[in-house]
Amino acid sequence: QVQLVESGGGLVQPGGSLRLSCVASGFTSDAYIIGWFRQATGREREGVSCIKIRDGSTYYTDSVKGRFTASRDSAKDTVYIQMASLKPEDTAVYHCAGSRRAYRASMCSPGWFDVWGQGTQVTVSS
């Protein structure tokens, strides 16, 4: 019943853009926060961006500020992340996730999140 499905990943050259989508069927009506997380080779999973469903407030990790933009379409139970000026260091598997416990967008670490999508690969390479 509760399902998060990401899409939009792919291969892009440095400086390019991608938009990822997360459809959160049967979940968004109860979730307080939806987050985007990534895990790259040799790195721990990190919170890239989180958005509070009720008011649209957002959090971004320092490395993506000014380049990534999170948004939501409540009518479609969909959250997006627009990624611009992509760098090789952005290469990772990107997951969306939902939290019924977090209540601020800045609570954007994995331990707060309850339901996870399967991920989509983003590769930034020349």
PyMOL commands that set and color helices and strands:
alter all, ss='L'
color gray80, all
select helices_A, chain A and resi 62-64+74-76+88-90+110-112
alter helices_A, ss='H'
color red, helices_A
select strands_A, chain A and resi 3-7+10-12+18-25+33-39+46-52+58-60+68-73+78-83+92-99+115-116+120-124
alter strands_A, ss='S'
color yellow, strands_A
deselect
rebuild
show_as cartoon
